[in-house]
Amino acid sequence: MSGVSQLYQDLILEHNRTPRNFRAMENASGHAEGRNPLCGDHLSVWVRLDGDRLADVSFHGSGCAISKSSASLMTAAVKGRSREEAERMFDRFQALVTGALPAAAARDDLGKLAAFAGIAEFPVRVKCATLAWHAMRAALGGSDPVSTE
């Protein structure tokens, strides 16, 4: 395993063991549930808006290491950004994990989220990696629930 691959694997495992923003949120502007019946993932995502900015983002639930670490890294990445910026990140992340965006191109604007580039080699895991992102988008739009079925 290359040094970069090991670093990325360690980052994913760290966020699975100690997820950031792992809590229910009171006074949220939006909330959505996400389920991946194939893997058994079940996440809730909350957003609190301040105007057009995501002032706070959190999640809670259970799932595989990919879904939990993706949710953890997502909440850290979109917090403080505008809705439009969060949507752009969603699109770039989706392109990354489906193989449409090379990892090298993603590092500049996705930062640590580039750790999920290897997911493209395992198409069944794309749903795990994107579950929290779909739930965040639903929480911003007011729809609930989200399922990967």
C-alpha positions in Angstrom: 0.0 0.0 0.0 1.4 3.4 -0.9 2.0 6.1 1.7 -0.9 8.2 0.4 -3.3 5.2 0.4 -2.3 4.3 4.0 -2.8 7.9 5.1 -6.2 8.0 3.5 -7.2 4.6 5.1 -6.0 5.9 8.5 -8.1 9.1 8.0 -11.2 7.1 7.2 -10.7 4.8 10.2 -10.0 7.7 12.5 -13.3 9.5 11.5 -15.2 6.2 12.0 -13.7 5.7 15.5 -14.1 9.3 16.6 -16.6 11.0 14.3 -16.8 14.8 14.3 -20.2 16.5 14.8 -21.8 13.2 16.0 -24.8 14.5 17.9 -28.5 15.3 17.5 -29.1 19.0 17.0 -31.7 21.1 18.7 -33.1 24.1 16.9 -32.2 22.7 13.5 -33.4 24.4 10.3 -33.7 21.0 8.6 -33.4 17.3 9.3 -33.4 14.2 7.2 -33.0 10.5 7.7 -30.9 8.4 5.4 -31.0 4.6 5.0 -28.9 2.1 3.1 -30.7 -1.2 3.5 -28.0 -3.0 1.5 -25.4 -2.2 4.1 -27.6 -1.5 7.1 -26.6 2.2 7.4 -29.0 4.5 9.1 -28.0 8.2 9.6 -29.9 11.3 10.6 -28.5 14.6 9.4 -29.3 18.1 10.9 -28.5 21.5 9.5 -28.9 24.9 11.0 -28.9 27.8 8.6 -27.9 31.4 9.3 -29.2 33.1 6.3 -27.7 31.1 3.4 -24.8 29.7 5.5 -24.7 26.3 7.1 -24.0 27.5 10.6 -24.0 24.0 12.0 -24.2 20.5 10.6 -24.4 17.3 12.6 -25.3 13.6 12.2 -26.1 10.6 14.3 -26.8 7.0 13.7 -25.0 3.8 12.8 -23.4 2.4 9.8 -20.3 1.0 8.2 -16.9 2.8 8.5 -17.3 4.4 5.0 -20.7 5.9 5.8 -19.8 7.2 9.3 -16.4 8.6 8.2 -18.0 10.2 5.1 -20.7 11.8 7.3 -18.0 13.0 9.8 -15.8 14.6 7.1 -18.8 16.0 5.3 -20.1 17.9 8.4 -16.7 19.4 8.9 -16.3 20.3 5.3 -19.6 22.0 4.7 -20.0 23.8 8.1 -19.7 27.5 7.5 -20.3 27.3 3.8 -23.1 28.7 1.7 -25.9 26.4 0.4 -24.5 26.8 -3.1 -21.0 25.9 -1.9 -22.3 22.8 -0.1 -24.2 21.8 -3.3 -21.0 22.2 -5.4 -19.1 20.1 -2.9 -21.9 17.4 -3.1 -21.5 17.3 -6.9 -17.7 17.1 -6.7 -17.8 14.4 -4.1 -20.3 12.4 -6.1 -18.1 12.7 -9.1 -15.0 11.6 -7.1 -16.6 8.5 -5.6 -18.1 7.4 -8.9 -14.7 7.8 -10.7 -15.8 10.8 -12.9 -13.3 13.1 -11.1 -9.7 12.1 -10.6 -8.4 12.2 -7.1 -5.6 14.7 -8.0 -8.3 17.1 -9.3 -10.3 16.8 -6.2 -7.6 17.4 -3.6 -7.6 21.2 -4.2 -11.3 21.8 -3.5 -12.3 18.7 -1.5 -9.3 18.5 0.8 -9.5 15.5 3.1 -12.6 14.2 1.3 -10.2 13.1 -1.5 -9.6 10.2 0.8 -12.7 8.6 -0.7 -11.3 8.5 -4.2 -10.7 4.7 -3.9 -14.4 4.1 -3.5 -14.8 4.3 -7.2 -13.1 0.9 -7.4 -15.9 -0.6 -5.3 -19.2 0.6 -6.9 -21.4 -1.0 -4.2 -19.7 1.2 -1.6 -20.6 4.5 -3.4 -24.0 4.4 -1.7 -22.3 4.1 1.7 -20.1 7.1 1.0 -22.9 9.3 -0.4 -25.7 8.5 2.1 -24.9 11.4 4.5 -24.5 13.8 1.5 -28.0 12.9 0.1 -29.4 13.3 3.6 -27.8 16.7 4.0 -29.2 17.8 0.6 -32.6 16.5 1.7 -32.3 18.4 5.1 -31.6 21.6 3.1 -34.6 21.0 0.9 -37.0 19.8 3.5 -37.5 16.3 2.2 -37.3 13.2 4.3 -36.4 10.3 4.3 -33.6 9.3 1.9 -33.0 5.7 0.9 -30.4 4.2 -1.4 -32.8 1.5 -2.6 
